Amino acid sequence: MRPPGRSRRGAVPRWLSAKDWDQHVDDLEQMADSPGFRELRDRIIELAALSAGEHVLDVGAGTGLLALAAAPQVAHVSALDDSPAMCAHLQRKLSRLGITNAEVLMNTATDLPLDDGAVDVVLSNYCLHHLSDAEKGRALAEIRRVLRPGGRLVFGDMMFSLGVASRRDRAVLSLLVRRMIRRGPAGVSRLLKNATRIATGRWEHPASVGWWRDSLLDAGFVQVAVRALDHEGGIACARRPTVGEQPE
């Protein structure tokens, strides 16, 4: 038997691998219940301007932060996640709460199991930074495909660059480092592990506000608005053009 945290010869140690969300359902539930995430949820829902009769897709639904908030306001919600444990947890939660106008779909953001033009609004929160830049591009193409003409996209995510070229990037990285150090030895250990993940290309893949603005425009969206928040995150809004409308 291998010691805890060690892998077979030549394999990647577990702590260096990408996070297995099946093992973090309770952690994500606790995070979703934090004041910061509830505030971000409320901002996203407000910007989405949901209305009765609409079909909403929540990409990277997790434990249902956005899906549960959207369900009372619309006709139907499709909550998509690629973690079997998250999907099972959310399905149980929907049943317990008696929410009947929501379905749980298990798939990835780069392969949405919905027909062209099937939804009116796509929402997402802190999902897309787990994708590489190329995968983000494929996800945007899929989101545009499943949106009806005129349909809306609103998402929150980490929005900064791991470089130090901009003042905001430097401030965000400094904030994250200080936040971990304040947690004591466990925080310092996590900081060192994250530094190793970054160096080996195995950490998350946040993108800057400018990157998201350009990528949304390149993907053919219009009315693109991306803004940074007072922390590491940001919010983006965009719309699929109507028939005959020219992209910006």
Beta strands, then each sheet from edge to edge (+ up, - down):
strand 1: 55-59
strand 2: 76-81
strand 3: 102-106
strand 4: 119-125
strand 5: 147-158
strand 6: 222-228
strand 7: 233-239
sheet 1: 3+ 2+ 1+ 4+ 5+ 7- 6+
end
